Amino acid sequence: MGFAPLGCMPVTRRAPHVALAVWAGAKLNAYRRSPEGVVGFIDAPVLGANDAHLDQDGQQSIWDSTMGRVRELLGDPPEDDLKLKDVAFCLPEANLAELFA
């Protein structure tokens, strides 16, 4: 996954520095909700994970609130969150023409 201080990057991928990030570990997140056979950052262990992740009904309240906030961030301007999972960096079309003439 790529991160950068560029306005063309999706808001969830903006960072103060250009960076590449990779999770190459095992599935260590007990609160994981992604499909089997897929490994990604969601599989990293949740530091300090305990019952604070669950609400009174045993539901994953922290996960749900995080996903709700991500939906808000990706909604203005609208972003295709499924396509973003396959993209490392977003560049303006003008830069693409310069790089790949």
Secondary structure, DSSP 8 states (H G I E B T S, - for coil): -EEBS-TTS-GGGB-SS-EE----S----TT--S-TT--SGGGS--TT-SGGGB-TTS-BHHHHHHHHHHHHHHBTTB--HHHHTT-S----HHHHHHH--
